[in-house]
Amino acid sequence: MKKIEAIIKPFKLEDVKDALSEVEVSGMTVSEVKGYGRQQGHSELYRGAEYVVDFLPKIKIEIVVKDEDVDKAVNAIIKSAKTGKIGDGKIFISNIERVIRIRTNEENEEAI
């Protein structure tokens, strides 16, 4: 099993959710996060004063999938989140050793 974490632009959340549903990803966790990458934030003008916004609002999506479903989930995220502009985000993939569903005590692939 693999955990896929995707950092995306906030306005792309619904598109990504719909794309993941199409490839039968059954569940996800979504968090509002802030961060920056190469874009290094930006400057804004507020009441005549300029200030730097270092951390930009992003959405973090976390899903756990079977090993054989990783590529289709990743491709769905890329296709639906990509704008072609700086700040589109990143995808991180890591191994999951064990999953337990609390309600039923099911483990691993049965639990996802």
C-alpha positions, 0 to 999 in steps of 0.5 A: 500500500502507498500513501499519496500526499498532494499539495494543490491550489485550493480552487482545484480541489473539486476537480481533483476530488472528481478525478479521483472518484472516477478512478475509484479512490474511495476516501481522502483526507483534505487539509488547508495548509500554507507553504511556498516553493520556488515561487517564494510568496509574493508582495501585497499592498494593504492600506498603502503599505507593502508587505510580503506574504511568505506562505500561500494557501494550499490544499493537502490531500492524503489518500492510501491506495493499493500498490497497483492503483498508485499510477492511476491515482497519481495521473488523475491528480496531475491531470486535474490539478495542473494549470501549467503555472508556477505553484501547481503543487507537488505529489509525495508517495510513501510506503504504508506498513499497516492500516487498521479500520477502528470500527471492524478491526479489518487490516491492510487492503480490506481496511482501505 
